[in-house]
Amino acid sequence: TTSMNLLFGLPLCLLPFLPHQPLLLNTLLYFIIPPPSPLITLTYYKKPVFTHQGYMQWLWDVDGKRYLDLFAGVATVSVGHCHPKVTAAAEKQLKRLWHTTSIYVYPTLHEYCEKLASYLPDPLKVIYLTNSGSEANDLAMLMARLHTGNYDIITFRGSYHGGSPQTLGLTSNTAYKYPIANGLGCTNTMCPDVFRGPWGGSHCRDSPVQTTRECSCAQGHCMANEQYIGQLKETFATSVPNRIAAFFGEPIQGVGGAVQYPKNYLKEAYRLVRERGGVCIADEVQTGFGRTGTHFWGFQGHGVIPDMVTMAKGIGNGFPMGAVVTTPEIAASFGQGVHFNTFAGNPVACAVASSVLDTISEDGSQQTSLKVGNYLLTQLAKLRDKYEIIGDVRGKGLMIGVEMVKDKVSLECLFCHHCFPCNIPSLLFLPPLQTFRIKPPMCITMEDADFFLAVFNKSVHNYMERRGG
Ligand SMILES: Cc1ncc(COP(=O)(O)O)c(C=O)c1O
């Protein structure tokens, strides 16, 4: 029982309409389970899905029931569960060398770093490997502070950048906070959310789907962007010293619900941060590795080049791994001490991650993200226009958010589990419960998309009938 609960502490939701082909969606349902042992006290479900096996976009539970995985273990399984090419690469490396540390030289590490660097623009060519996203962001915080000599770091409200004691300060989402001293030198600023924020119009986003808000901005002139930048300036004027260390931002806010900012926001924000001595850090933990479809990295869609990029999740298709990529100049400032990390750059992790890069290219995963993602977005937008309770559809590629509302006038949040008869009798909460986050493995097909859309449509339709409207 212990390992079962640990295994399923993941935000997955069952849609048991079609018994032989149910679907997984995340709803971030969160439960405190009476502890079955002193070790494990929490999972997201009262009756967690007891997953047993995975293959590409599919998962099977212990009873042999198949699920279409639309969440990929939080955007982590990039090319597919147990992808044969990646599995073969791991097996090969397991038979050759499991472990040494990065103080020695071994081919997998160096081959991988060279390969990863070739995916990044100049001057982002120095790579530090880690074991997770939190570790990558921890390291980026340290490097930014050492390089700039400044301490203060700004992030967006609603963001998640990790759960370690340091990154908890970056994370600006109450659900993940603990009542202990944290976040010294970390300040959050308004997230430029063009759907739920005070400003937004019908041209703001870099997405096939815009909000339904009215907009009278002239082409190339976004009023919402100016207002949100005004909020950032307000933060500079009131909450941090003149000189800052860094600004952390995801190209699309992941845990916050696939929130997209106005086009050009990041460009202007980066300029303002650099004016104050800070470095700009793109957290690509969710948006990287082709998921946004148009580009390999989310930052490329904003027309910016960060000073540091942090990555994890999709980098290893589920194998524990992360990285910080930065400039030689910032790396030089970090060289004053000895940086050591036993497992970072583990030979098996490097072999897996190297194979993930090859697989993304050979399987055309980024192209799949674009094609299937655009299809999903445009079809979901039709459902939004049809149903009162679908407030917003947004995102790029296979990084999609569908925000549910009680009605389109009040925009009051409607929690996803109210419209989806999950196998869960009761729940506590973990925001943002109102947004379905759709981030499947990038091997999903158009047929899978149609299947999901049919189930989603039926669920919303049934809910509206039950509600009487
Ligand atoms: C954007 C983002 N950054 C960082 C992290 C932390 O990564 P990890 O859980 O690997 O520590 C997450 C995890 O969900 C994330 O979504």
The ligand as an SDF file (V2000), in Angstrom:
LIG
                    3D

 16 16  0  0  0  0  0  0  0  0999 V2000
    8.0250   25.2290  -14.2500 C   0  0  0  0  0  0  0  0  0  0  0  0
    8.6180   24.3130  -13.2350 C   0  0  0  0  0  0  0  0  0  0  0  0
    9.8380   24.5970  -12.7310 N   0  0  0  0  0  0  0  0  0  0  0  0
   10.4220   23.7940  -11.8280 C   0  0  0  0  0  0  0  0  0  0  0  0
    9.7740   22.6560  -11.3800 C   0  0  0  0  0  0  0  0  0  0  0  0
   10.4520   21.7900  -10.3610 C   0  0  0  0  0  0  0  0  0  0  0  0
   10.8780   20.6280  -10.9660 O   0  0  0  0  0  0  0  0  0  0  0  0
   11.1490   19.3040  -10.0940 P   0  0  0  0  0  0  0  0  0  0  0  0
    9.8080   18.8050   -9.6380 O   0  0  0  0  0  0  0  0  0  0  0  0
   11.8440   18.3840  -11.0620 O   0  0  0  0  0  0  0  0  0  0  0  0
   12.0140   19.6890   -8.9580 O   0  0  0  0  0  0  0  0  0  0  0  0
    8.5170   22.3330  -11.8740 C   0  0  0  0  0  0  0  0  0  0  0  0
    7.8090   21.1220  -11.4070 C   0  0  0  0  0  0  0  0  0  0  0  0
    6.6200   20.9450  -11.5990 O   0  0  0  0  0  0  0  0  0  0  0  0
    7.9150   23.1770  -12.8320 C   0  0  0  0  0  0  0  0  0  0  0  0
    6.7060   22.9240  -13.3460 O   0  0  0  0  0  0  0  0  0  0  0  0
  1  2  1  0
  2  3  1  0
  2 15  2  0
  3  4  2  0
  4  5  1  0
  5  6  1  0
  5 12  2  0
  6  7  1  0
  7  8  1  0
  8  9  2  0
  8 10  1  0
  8 11  1  0
 12 13  1  0
 12 15  1  0
 13 14  2  0
 15 16  1  0
M  END
$$$$
